[in-house]
Structure formats: structure tokens, C-alpha cells
Amino acid sequence: MDGMVGLDDVFRETRGLLEMEKDIASGGYNHRWPAPGSKLCLELYAKEDKSLKFYLDILEGKRASSIVIGLAPPRKTTMQNRLAETPILRIDRTDEPDTMVHRNPDGRRIIGSHMHLDLDGSGARWAVPLSGQTVIVGAERMDVPQLFWEFLDVCHINERLEVEQSLGV
């Protein structure tokens, strides 16, 4: 896996799942971003096949317990789109690259913020540095809110979804 990785490299069936238009199963479009150490999980359905159960997961990592005035503490955030228990696209983003390491099935280590893709039909087990992919162009320079909205677009999740982030998250 050398060079840039894009949607054309994603396993064909998985790319088809990713490209399905998805909507919020509950019909509720207003949600709050999870607090540090918490998770938000929204059930989705594909408009073209309502029997498929998709999920949007947002995990906000814990932060240091000390209070820092005027500075945002480092954060780790995961956003994932999955079909039942099978991830089809996941982004792991961190402000501290050395704290996030993933080992790919071929043994190669990916350090820092990365995107998980299904390149071989075995689920989103392959990690690619955000700077080494074209699924979301410029992802390595985006803050979490920008990255999240681009992620929703790539996953074809209804644009009416609003996830409010509070100060410091």
C-alpha cells in the first residue's frame, strides 16, 4: 500500500455500502457531541434498503483531569460508519501523534491521525495516514468539526443531522 489511497481503492462492495444514502432511524436530527470519555451512537438506515442497519459512532477520548485555562487540552476523536458490527469507514484523529499507533495487517505501523478503510473485503482494518488518502482531501489540516462534516458527506449521511459541540469539545 504505497502512494495515495482513495475511494477507488476501497473494496467494491464496501464502497457500495458507503455510497448508500443514509438517514437517522429515529428521525431526530439534533444531537450533542459526546463529552470527553463518552460515545454517541446513532442508528441509520439506507434509503434504498431499509433492512440494512448502519450506525454512526462518535467517540471523544478522555482528557487530562487538570484544568488548563486558555488552552484546549489535547484530544483524541473517533468517528465511524459501520454496518451492524462491521466498520466501513473510520477516522481516528489526535492532537498528539505519538499517542496513536495502528498496526496494519501487513505489519506496517501507522503513527498519528489516520483513516481506516476496507481495502480487501475484510472490514476497515487498513489504516492510512490522513495525509496519505484522498477520500477527504486536506483532512490532516482540518479541525474536528470540519473533519466531521466532511466525514458525513463521504458516508452519505443526511445533511440535516446537527451535532452540537460545546466549548472545549
Rosetta blueprint (number, residue, H / E / L):
1 M L
2 D L
3 G L
4 M L
5 V E
6 G L
7 L H
8 D H
9 D H
10 V L
11 F L
12 R H
13 E H
14 T H
15 R H
16 G H
17 L H
18 L H
19 E L
20 M L
21 E L
22 K E
23 D E
24 I E
25 A L
26 S L
27 G L
28 G L
29 Y L
30 N E
31 H E
32 R E
33 W L
34 P L
35 A L
36 P L
37 G L
38 S E
39 K E
40 L E
41 C E
42 L E
43 E E
44 L E
45 Y E
46 A E
47 K L
48 E L
49 D E
50 K E
51 S E
52 L E
53 K E
54 F E
55 Y E
56 L E
57 D E
58 I E
59 L E
60 E E
61 G L
62 K L
63 R L
64 A L
65 S L
66 S L
67 I L
68 V L
69 I L
70 G L
71 L L
72 A L
73 P L
74 P L
75 R L
76 K E
77 T E
78 T E
79 M E
80 Q E
81 N E
82 R E
83 L E
84 A L
85 E L
86 T E
87 P E
88 I E
89 L E
90 R E
91 I E
92 D E
93 R E
94 T E
95 D L
96 E L
97 P H
98 D H
99 T H
100 M L
101 V E
102 H E
103 R E
104 N L
105 P L
106 D L
107 G L
108 R L
109 R E
110 I E
111 I E
112 G L
113 S L
114 H E
115 M E
116 H E
117 L E
118 D L
119 L L
120 D L
121 G L
122 S L
123 G L
124 A L
125 R L
126 W E
127 A E
128 V E
129 P E
130 L H
131 S H
132 G H
133 Q E
134 T L
135 V L
136 I L
137 V L
138 G L
139 A H
140 E H
141 R H
142 M L
143 D L
144 V H
145 P H
146 Q H
147 L H
148 F H
149 W H
150 E H
151 F H
152 L H
153 D H
154 V H
155 C H
156 H L
157 I E
158 N L
159 E L
160 R L
161 L L
162 E E
163 V E
164 E E
165 Q L
166 S L
167 L L
168 G L
169 V L
